[in-house]
Amino acid sequence: MPKPREARRRPTINDVAAAAGVSRGTVSRVLNGGHDVSDAAQEAVERAMRKTGYVVNQHARSLVTQRSQSVAFILSEPQERLFEDPNFNVLLHSCTQALAKQDITLLLTLASSLEDRKRLGRYLTGGHVDGALLVSTHSGNPLIPELLARGLPVVACGKPLGFERQVAYVAADDRDGARQMVTYLRSAGRRRIATITGPLDTSGGVERLAGYREALAESSPELVAHGDYTRASGEAAMLYLLERAPDLDAVFVASDLMAAGALTALTRAGRRVPEDVAIGGFDDSQIATNTQPPLTTVRQPYPRIGAEMVRLLLSLIDGESPAAVIIPTELVVRESA
């Protein structure tokens, strides 16, 4: 009867030290953040880990570092928004990639209701994560003060209204992006330019409306309608605008998804785009190239936004003070305007 094969012994920290030609303590310092380790020693240890096939025991590492090596991605929207709006998936992917380079796991969490937020607050401050990335945060969200009170490092996507001096954040230059769009529509000869805003309890909704107003010599109340970043709200707001201001000849919509809904309403009303009504969106998501006609829009660089959010969060976890990053937007001209 053949002898059973012996299980291969898992490489240890001592094996890594021997292969790297350094002490066990040096390997330990590399595994726990690389403090007080020269670049040459760091590279030698990393090569030795690859050569020996050493895998970090995350449980043991957490006991030493008091870190979970995980971060929460908190979306303060109903679950269906995650699947309807492609921006969330792009941002989630970019954050996951940036954290993976640091061997940190990203946990997706939804906090659309008060009960969700209470439950999530208990979980997040119970030592399960090292920090949190807040996405689509609305003003008045009780989760932010709770996390701050518990001392959890937090970075928001967009200005956290009411907490701009306390919470680190990364935001696109929403106001300037809106100004770019409306200025472009005016230069194309449009004179009755309406807007469909985002929710006015979010920084994007507030800043894009402000940019729209700044770019116009004067703005009329009948040319402003409000949406909630969903396709259905864009369609309903467009119908409302057509009823109140049938002579409008352009509309700036605060998201591509709402702009797609607005296009549907214009088509049903017999309005040609862009001949009768020009339409501009915001985001430059994949939706912008799939509409008929393709959308003129404002590009938010979500991969860069995600990478910057992770960078700020890691610096907070390491003890640095909160910071803010504003990223420029870019006008992208297509056939809708």
N, C-alpha and C positions, 0 to 999 in steps of 0.2 A: 504494500500500500504506500503510495507516494507521501512523503513528508509534507505537512502543510507549510505554506510559505509564511515566513515571519513578517508581521506588519512592519512597515518601514518606520523607524523612529523619527518623530517630529523634531526638526531642528530647534535648538534652544538659543537663548541669548548668548550663551557661552560659545556656541558654534559660530555665531555671527562675529563675536569679538575676535575669535581665533582667525577667521577668514579675513577680517579687516585689518588685523595686526594692531588692534587697540584694546583698551581695557574694557571690562564689563560695564564699568561706570559710564564710560563714554558712549557705549551703545545705548544704555538706559537714558542718558540725557538726550540723545538723538530721538529716541522713541517718545520722549515726553516734551518735545518742542524745540530741541536743538539749541537750548541756551548754553552759553559758555563752551561751544564746540566750534572748532575751526572749520572752514569750508572744506579743507582737504580731508579731515576726519569724517565730516558729514557725508561726503561723496564716497569715501571708502566703506562706511557702514551701509550706505544705500546699495552699493555694488554687492557687498557681502550678503545682504538680505535677499537680493535677487538670485545670487549664485546658490545660496543654501536653501532657498525656498521658504525662508522664515516668514511666518504670518503673525502679525500682532494679535495678542489676546486682548481684545477690546475690554472685556470685563475687568481683567486685572489692571489694565491701563487706566480705566475709569476710577478704580479704587485709589490709585496713586495720584492722578491729576484732579480728581473731583469733577471731572467733566464727562458728559454722556456721549460726546462725539455725534450729537444729533441736533438739528435745528428745525423749528416749526415754520411752515409756510401757511399763513392764516389768510383765508379768503373770506371777507365779510359780506358774502352774497349767497343767495340760494344756490343749491347744488346745480340746478339746470343752467345757471349762468356759466359755470365752468365748461360746459360742453357747447354752449351757444356762442360764446365770445372767444375767438381764437387767440386774443391777446394774452389771456390768462395762461394758456398752454405754452406759448412762446416764453413768457416770463418764468413759468415753472421750470421749463427745460433749461433755460440759461442759468438759473439759480442752482439747479441740481448739478449741472456740469461744473460750475465754479466751486461748489462745495466738495464734489467728488475728488477734485485735485488735492484737497486737504484731508481726504479720507473721512469726510463728515456726511452723515445721512440726512436727507431732507424728508420731513414728515408733512404730508398734505393734511390740513385741517380746515373744516368749514365752520363758520360762526355767524350764521344768518339770523338766529333768534336769540332772545335774552337767555333762554335755558342753555343754548349752545355755548354762549359766551361765559356763563357761570361755570359750566362743566369744564370748558377749555381753560379758564383761568386757574382752576384748581389743579388741572393736569400740568399746565405749563410751569407753575410755580412750585411744583412738587419735586423738582430735580430731574425731570425726565428729559429736558432739553437744555442746551446751553444758551439759546437765544431764539428770537422770533423775527420773521419777516412778515410785515403787515401789508396786505394788498387790498385795495378798494375800501379803505377805511372811511366811514362816514363820521361827521362831527357828532359829538354826544355819545360815541361808542364807549361804554364803561370799561371795556377791556384794557384800553390804553392806561388810564390812571391806576388800574389794579396791577398791571405788569410793572409799571414804574415804581409803585409802592413796594412791590416785592423785590425790586432790584434786578429784574431780568433784562438783559441787553435786548433792545428792540430797534429795528430799522423799518421805516415805512416807505412804501412806493407812493410818491406824491406827498405834498405837504400835509402833515397831520393837523388839520384845522384846530386851533386852540392849544396845540402842543408844539408849535414850531421851534421853540427855544429849549424844549426838554427832550424831544425825540429826534434821533438821527433820521434823515430821509434822503431819498434820491428822487428827483422829479424832472420830467421833461419841461421845457420852457413853454408851458401851455399858452400863456398870454401872448407871447411873441408869435407862436404858431398860428393862433387865431388872427392876429394882426396881418401876418403874411397872407393868409387865405383871403381875408376880406379886401385887403389892398389889391390883390391880384384880380378879384372879381370886379372891383371898381375900375381897374385899368382896362378890363375887357369891355367896358361900357355899360355894366350893370348898375342900375340906379335904385331899384327897390329890393334891397338885399335883406332877407329874413334870416333868422337863426333858430335852430333847435338846440337847446342847451342840454348838458348833462345834469345830473342831480345837483342841486345847489347846496347840498350838505357835504359835497366833496370838493377838494381843491381843483380838480379838473373842470368841474361844472362852473365853479366861480371864476376861475382864471380865464377860461375860454370865452365866457360871456363878457368879461371885462375887456379882453382883447378885441372882440367884435365891436364893442361900443367905442373903444379908442380909435379904431380904424375908420369909423364913420363920422362925417361932419355932424350928423344928428341921427338919433335912432328913435323909431316910433314903437310904442308899446304893442301895437297890433302886429308887428313883425317879429315878435319874440314868443316862442312856444317852448315848453319844457318837456324833456324826456328823461328816461332812467337808464340809458345806454342799452336798451333792448331793441330788437327789430320792430316789435309791435308798437312800442312807444314812438319810434320814429315815424311809422306809418300814420298813427293817430295824430301826432303833432303836425304832420304835413297837411292832413285833411283840415285840421283846425286853422292852419295858416291860410290855406286856399279859401276858406270860408270868410275869414276876416280881412284878408288882403289879396283879392283875386288878381290884382295887377302886379304882384311880385314877379321879379324876373331872375332872382337868384336866391339860393339858401345855403348858408354855412351850417353844417350839421356837426355836432361835437363828438361824433364817433362814426366810424365806417359802418358799424352794424345798424345804427339808427339811420344812416344815409341810405342803406339798402332798403329799409322800410319806407323811407321817404320816396325813393325811386318808384316803388310799387304804387304808392298813392298817386304820384304824378302821372304814371302810365294809365291808371284807372280813370283819372280825371281828364285824359286826353291831352295832357301837356307833353310836348316833345322836349327831351333833354339832349343837348343843351340849347336847342334852337329857341324854345319858349322860356325855359327855366334852366339856368346853370346850377349845378349842385356840387358842393365841396364837402369832403369828410375830414376825419381826423383819426390818425393811427398808422395808416398804410399797412393794414393787416391783409391777409390773403383774400379777404372779402373784396377789397378794393379792386383787384384784378379779375374778379369773377362776376361782377355786376355787368349789366348791359345798359348804357355804355360803362366802361371801366372808370373808376372814380378818380378825379383830381382830389388830392388829399394832403394831409400834413403827416410826415413820417416821424413816429416816435421810435428811437433805436432801442427796442426792448432787450436785445441781447446785451448791449452795453449797460442798460439800466440794471438788469439782473446781476451782472458782474460787479457793478459798483455797490449794489445793496449788500452783496456778500462781503466785499472788501470792508465796508464800513462796519458790518456786524462783527467780523472777526477782530477788527481793531477794538470794538467795544468789549468783546469777550476778554481781550488782553489787557483791559483796564484803561483804554484811552477815552477821551471825552466825546460826546455826540458831535457829529458834523453833518453838513448838508452839501449835496451836489446837485446843481442844476445843469441839465444836458440840453444843448440846442436842438431844435426841430428843423425840419426841411420841407419845403413845399415840393410836392410831386405832381406834375401836370399830366393829366390824361384826357380822355374824350368827354367827360361829363361837364367840363367847364373850360 
